[in-house]
Amino acid sequence: PRWARITNLSFRDAQNVEAVSFCSGEPLGVRIEYEAVEPVADAVFEVFFYSQDGQLRCQLTTELSGARIDLERGAGAIEFYCPELSLLPGAYTVDLTIVNRGALAGTAIDWQFRCATLCVEKGKIVRGDFYMPHQWQNQPQGQSGPEMF
């Protein structure tokens, strides 16, 4: 039996407005709405982004924070926030899961396969497989403190 199920997914921009298209390097919010039929102890929410050739490109997960999520009966939402979208231009399909912490693959409470598409447009122009957010500094000889850009 499914103790909880995912009921909705939305992508949000920096102003928390729902959108379907984003640019590389822009902020991205991901909101997963769920309904728990029974209490779920130590739930983990995951978002997987796949390229058009089916390759997993990245994952968002609540598991790495160490914070425990205990679901009570009823509706709720989990929101992820990425300050800079690292995916390069293209269309990415999305899987969503709710699992128990430490669960083996295939033991999901709910798994929504290829349930959405995220469109990524040109933003920050870079080369490679993904955009890596970064900072840099110029430290001329003899200066006491670095300048951060």
C-alpha positions as CSV (number, residue, x, y, z in Angstrom):
1,P,0.0,0.0,0.0
2,R,1.1,3.6,-0.7
3,W,1.3,5.5,2.6
4,A,1.9,8.8,0.8
5,R,1.6,10.0,-2.8
6,I,2.9,12.9,-4.8
7,T,0.0,15.1,-6.0
8,N,1.7,18.0,-7.8
9,L,5.0,19.4,-9.1
10,S,5.7,22.9,-10.0
11,F,8.9,24.8,-11.0
12,R,9.2,28.4,-9.7
13,D,11.4,31.4,-10.6
14,A,13.2,33.8,-8.3
15,Q,9.9,35.6,-7.5
16,N,8.2,32.2,-6.6
17,V,6.1,32.4,-9.8
18,E,5.3,29.1,-11.5
19,A,7.1,28.8,-14.8
20,V,8.1,26.0,-17.3
21,S,11.2,27.5,-18.8
22,F,14.4,28.7,-17.1
23,C,17.9,29.8,-18.1
24,S,21.2,28.3,-17.1
25,G,22.5,30.2,-14.1
26,E,19.1,31.5,-13.0
27,P,17.5,30.5,-9.7
28,L,15.2,27.5,-9.8
29,G,12.6,26.5,-7.2
30,V,11.0,23.0,-7.2
31,R,7.8,22.5,-5.2
32,I,6.5,19.0,-4.6
33,E,3.0,18.6,-3.1
34,Y,2.0,15.4,-1.4
35,E,-0.7,13.7,0.6
36,A,0.0,11.2,3.4
37,V,-2.7,8.6,3.9
38,E,-0.8,7.2,6.8
39,P,2.0,8.7,8.9
40,V,5.5,8.2,7.3
41,A,8.6,8.2,9.5
42,D,11.8,9.7,8.1
43,A,10.6,10.4,4.6
44,V,13.0,11.5,1.9
45,F,12.0,13.5,-1.2
46,E,14.0,13.3,-4.4
47,V,13.9,15.0,-7.8
48,F,15.9,13.4,-10.7
49,F,16.6,15.3,-14.0
50,Y,17.3,13.2,-17.1
51,S,18.6,14.4,-20.5
52,Q,16.7,13.4,-23.6
53,D,19.0,10.4,-24.1
54,G,17.9,9.0,-20.7
55,Q,21.1,9.9,-18.8
56,L,20.7,11.0,-15.2
57,R,22.1,14.6,-15.0
58,C,21.4,15.6,-11.4
59,Q,19.4,14.9,-8.3
60,L,17.9,17.1,-5.6
61,T,17.3,15.3,-2.3
62,T,16.3,16.0,1.3
63,E,18.4,13.0,2.5
64,L,21.8,14.7,2.6
65,S,20.7,17.4,5.1
66,G,20.3,15.0,7.9
67,A,17.1,16.7,8.9
68,R,14.3,14.2,9.6
69,I,10.9,14.6,7.8
70,D,8.1,12.8,9.5
71,L,4.9,13.1,7.5
72,E,1.6,13.3,9.3
73,R,-1.7,12.4,7.7
74,G,-2.9,15.1,5.3
75,A,-1.4,17.3,2.6
76,G,1.9,19.2,2.6
77,A,4.7,20.4,0.4
78,I,8.5,20.2,0.1
79,E,10.3,23.0,-1.7
80,F,13.8,22.9,-3.1
81,Y,15.7,26.0,-4.0
82,C,18.7,26.2,-6.4
83,P,20.4,29.6,-6.5
84,E,21.9,28.9,-9.9
85,L,20.5,26.3,-12.3
86,S,23.5,24.2,-13.5
87,L,21.9,22.4,-16.4
88,L,22.8,23.6,-19.8
89,P,20.1,24.4,-22.5
90,G,17.9,21.5,-23.4
91,A,14.8,19.6,-22.3
92,Y,15.0,17.4,-19.2
93,T,12.5,14.9,-18.0
94,V,11.8,14.6,-14.3
95,D,11.2,11.7,-11.8
96,L,10.0,12.3,-8.3
97,T,10.2,10.0,-5.3
98,I,9.2,9.6,-1.7
99,V,11.3,7.0,0.1
100,N,12.3,6.1,3.6
101,R,15.8,7.2,4.5
102,G,18.3,4.5,3.6
103,A,15.8,2.6,1.5
104,L,17.2,0.6,-1.4
105,A,16.3,1.5,-5.0
106,G,12.9,0.1,-5.9
107,T,11.4,0.4,-2.5
108,A,9.8,3.8,-3.0
109,I,6.7,4.9,-1.2
110,D,5.8,6.8,-4.4
111,W,7.8,7.1,-7.6
112,Q,6.5,9.3,-10.4
113,F,8.4,8.3,-13.6
114,R,9.0,11.0,-16.2
115,C,6.2,13.1,-14.8
116,A,7.3,16.5,-16.1
117,T,9.7,18.3,-18.4
118,L,11.9,21.1,-17.5
119,C,13.0,23.4,-20.4
120,V,16.3,25.1,-19.9
121,E,17.1,28.0,-22.3
122,K,20.5,29.8,-22.9
123,G,21.5,31.9,-19.9
124,K,25.1,32.2,-18.9
125,I,27.1,31.0,-21.8
126,V,29.7,28.3,-20.9
127,R,31.2,25.3,-22.4
128,G,31.0,21.7,-21.1
129,D,28.4,19.4,-19.8
130,F,27.0,21.7,-17.1
131,Y,27.3,25.2,-15.7
132,M,29.4,25.3,-12.5
133,P,28.5,28.3,-10.3
134,H,31.7,30.0,-9.3
135,Q,33.5,33.1,-8.0
136,W,37.0,34.4,-8.7
137,Q,39.4,36.8,-7.2
138,N,42.2,39.1,-8.4
139,Q,45.1,39.3,-6.0
140,P,47.8,41.7,-7.4
141,Q,51.1,41.3,-5.7
142,G,51.3,43.5,-2.5
143,Q,47.6,43.8,-1.9
144,S,46.4,42.8,1.5
145,G,42.9,41.5,0.8
146,P,41.4,39.7,-2.1
147,E,38.7,41.3,-4.3
148,M,35.8,38.9,-4.8
149,F,33.7,39.1,-8.0
